[in-house]
Amino acid sequence: MPALNILLEAVRVAQSPVWMPPNGALHGVVLDNLMRWNLIALSVCFLAAHGWLIAAIVRRRKFDQGSKQLETAFRWATLTALCAMYIWMAITAQRLWAENRFAGPALEAMQVEVVGEQFQWYFRYPGQDAAFGATRPELVNAPGGNPIGLDTRDARGKDDIVSSILILPAGREVDIRLRSLDVIHGFFVPEMRLKQNAVPGLLLHVHFTPTVVGTYPILCSQVCGSGHARMQAVLSVLPPADFQTWLTTHEHSRAQENAP
């Protein structure tokens, strides 16, 4: 039957890992399952609606009292099941959104600042003091080695590490503080199931836990100007030991730069 083939194909596509990038984040499992349920539910509703339309056209309108009661019961049961399914999906989606956007990260979460600027992403780590130094817009000078406007007079910023590649350890929660220096940018990492706008004048937070070691593209999902297409960066998720080696090396380099 064509309808059954369409339904089976929808289920196959929903269960296939090909239709979305491989998931690399802890929360991505729930999100992917929710999207699969949405696709399957839409396919079922599509087939049912067209089936009922065809049946309404071709069937004869001869009912006895028993069949009429059976049809009414079937309609109400179907409506109740659909409402229950969509209420469940809506609650699941709201909880997932709230966990990433409204609920705060764990106290031991790693702090990283992401800064968007036409047409580049920059990533800042707080260094050994675990505090970010002050920044000032008038100090922004990418060709001069200060792309995010670090204020050198602030002692907290002397050990800050600024990178054009986002390096993170696998298995540790990360609290991203996101800001923009010019226009609205969209911080988008498909494999981490992560998307959040960077808005000028606002400091926004989003947190997630990378779980799969690898290299992933970072894109801009907002049309931010003529160079929007080339506003890309790289997320490198490392084993915890390798990440600690990278961080220690860069902290040592910063300490040497600030040595009298």
FENGIJO-V399590 format. One line per field, one symbol per residue. phi: phi as a letter, one per 40 degrees, with the letter a starting at -180 (. if undefined). A space follows every 10 residues. Layout:
phi=???
//
This chain:
phi=.dcccccccc cccccccccb cdcbbccccc cccccccccc cccccccccc cccccccccc cbbccccccc cccccccccc cccccccccc cccccccccc bbcccccccc cbbbbbadba bbbbbcgccf bcccbbdccc acccgbcbgc ccccccccbc bbbcbcbbcc gbcbbcbbab cabcbbcbbd ccfbaacbbd gbbbbababc bbcibbcbbb cbcbicbdcc cbabbbcbdd cccccccccc cccccccccc
//
